[in-house]
Amino acid sequence: MAQIDVDATRRTVLANERTALAWWRTGLTSLAVALAVGRVVPELGDTSRSWPYTVVGIGFALYGVALIVYGSSRSRAVIRALESGGDVAPPDRAIGALTLAGAVLALLTAVLILAD
């Protein structure tokens, strides 16, 4: 194997690791938002009903878990493709679902802010 091929593979593996870590950071951030929306904000505010905050908080928690799981799965798929010399199909469906879920959670959070 030529030195150029080894360097390209090494760069791809390192880029894949950085991308996986970005998915994890985003997922962990979503878990922090879940805690804030679901527990902290209702206790700090003058809210008589905390259940909407709990529901949105649970949504952010599930979203965070989905981001971490997807990022890890995608990272493993890229490594397998590198090892086999194959391709990794673009994740249109998964990215679309995660985008939609994030947008819905953002809108629900905006509704909570406006309603209070």
C-alpha positions in Angstrom: 0.0 0.0 0.0 1.4 3.4 -0.9 2.1 6.0 1.7 -0.6 8.3 0.2 -3.2 5.6 0.7 -2.2 5.0 4.3 -2.3 8.8 5.0 -5.7 9.1 3.4 -7.1 6.2 5.4 -5.6 7.6 8.6 -7.2 11.0 7.9 -10.5 9.4 7.2 -10.4 7.4 10.4 -9.5 10.5 12.4 -12.3 12.5 10.7 -14.7 9.7 11.5 -13.7 9.8 15.1 -14.2 13.6 15.3 -17.6 13.2 13.7 -18.7 10.5 16.1 -17.6 12.7 19.0 -19.6 15.6 17.6 -22.7 13.4 17.5 -22.0 12.4 21.2 -21.5 16.1 22.2 -24.7 17.0 20.6 -26.5 14.1 22.2 -25.1 15.0 25.7 -26.1 18.6 25.2 -29.6 17.5 24.4 -29.6 15.5 27.6 -28.6 18.6 29.5 -31.4 20.5 27.8 -33.8 17.7 28.8 -32.8 18.1 32.5 -33.2 21.9 32.2 -36.6 21.9 30.5 -38.0 19.0 32.4 -36.9 19.7 35.9 -35.0 23.0 36.5 -37.3 25.5 34.6 -40.5 24.3 36.2 -39.0 24.6 39.7 -37.6 28.1 39.0 -40.6 29.5 37.2 -44.0 30.3 38.5 -45.7 27.4 36.7 -48.8 25.8 38.1 -48.6 22.9 35.6 -45.2 21.2 35.1 -46.3 18.3 33.0 -45.8 20.0 29.6 -42.2 20.8 30.6 -41.8 17.1 31.7 -43.1 15.9 28.3 -40.7 18.2 26.3 -37.9 17.3 28.7 -38.5 13.6 28.0 -38.6 14.4 24.3 -35.1 16.0 24.5 -33.8 13.1 26.5 -35.0 10.6 23.8 -33.6 12.9 21.1 -30.2 12.9 22.9 -30.1 9.1 23.1 -31.1 8.9 19.5 -28.2 11.2 18.5 -25.7 9.2 20.5 -26.9 5.9 19.1 -27.0 7.1 15.5 -23.6 8.7 15.8 -22.0 5.5 17.1 -23.8 3.4 14.5 -22.8 5.6 11.7 -19.2 5.6 12.9 -19.1 1.8 12.9 -20.6 1.7 9.4 -17.9 4.0 8.1 -15.1 1.9 9.7 -16.6 -1.3 8.2 -16.8 0.4 4.8 -13.1 1.4 5.1 -12.1 -2.1 6.0 -14.1 -3.7 3.2 -13.3 -1.0 0.6 -17.1 -0.3 0.2 -19.2 2.8 0.3 -21.5 4.1 3.0 -24.8 5.2 1.7 -25.9 8.7 2.6 -28.1 8.7 5.7 -31.0 10.7 4.2 -33.8 9.0 6.1 -32.1 9.0 9.5 -30.9 12.6 9.1 -34.4 13.6 8.0 -36.0 12.0 11.1 -33.5 13.6 13.4 -33.9 17.0 11.8 -37.7 16.7 12.1 -37.5 15.7 15.7 -35.2 18.6 16.5 -37.5 21.0 14.8 -40.5 19.7 16.7 -38.7 19.9 20.0 -37.6 23.5 19.2 -41.2 24.5 18.4 -42.6 22.8 21.5 -40.0 24.7 23.6 -41.0 28.0 21.9 -44.6 27.2 22.8 -43.7 26.6 26.4 -41.8 29.9 26.5 -44.7 31.8 24.9 -47.4 30.1 27.0 -45.8 31.0 30.3 
